[in-house]
Amino acid sequence: MLFITISDGYIMKYFKSFIIYAFLIIISSGLIYSQEDVLRPHGKKGESSNEDWSYKRSPFIIGIEGGININLFNQSMSWDPTFQHGTLWNGLASANGISPLLGALIDVDINKTFAFQFRINYDKKDYGLTTSGTDYDIYGQSHDMNLKVDVSSAYLTLTPLLRINATNNLFFTVGPTFHLLLGNIETTWQPTTLDNSTLNTYPYWGGMGFPAITSGSMTVNESGSQKTMRFGLEGGVGYKIPLSKKIFLVPQGRFQFMLTPVTSDTYWVDYNNPNNKIETSSNRMLHSIQLVLALWFEI
């Protein structure tokens, strides 16, 4: 798979660094806090939620986080009934994939129950599929084929949220999310014929420029139809695990339901007559489940 702007290897390098630094912070903060308890004991624990430091200590939090996107793509496909199309294309209705994310946040208490949170992330949104079936060449003959498709994209995501405290540690978040596209959406097509037929004898692959070969790979940019900004809704749940008086480890699960498609409607045209639309792809939606581990610091 080809990537836009920043490669996965580059991202994973910094993701590993994030984990190492987080581990060192956890160890050092634990040692410091244990020494504080010996030298300057905190005394009796508060008897009410307003007095108890385990409930509320500071109205202001900053945090860093890393995790993965589980990306879920789907689209509607409609064909011109006057054209034959093989079963190979039926597999393109949906796809999925896993890609990393990194981010930072600020969080400000409103009262005991609610807080305002703003998060900014670098989000990879990669997905793909592998499918098998039949396709028709320019002579109307059916052939067995395999097809692998990979889609790569990256977004800067801005997410203002309302945090709702269910308990001292368990919380829920809800709010809008805005995804700003970085670079282009890149799609890599890898078709393979299972007989001696060559890719240039198929309407779609010949139109893309595949030569007289039985298998190949080609990456195209969807720059003409891609949406540079997408809008959606996000809901999540998290749990604050105290590591010290001021530091928390926060695992979270979130779901981003996007209301804006990845691209506008796209078309496949007749190889012999580019004015004829063979197929229309519409409602091209990409949603994500996010699994995240964060470190929160009270200021």
Summary of the structure (lengths in Angstrom):
residues: 299
radius of gyration: 25.1
end to end distance: 41.7
largest distance: 86.6
contacts: 937
relative contact order: 0.19
helix: 16%
strand: 55%
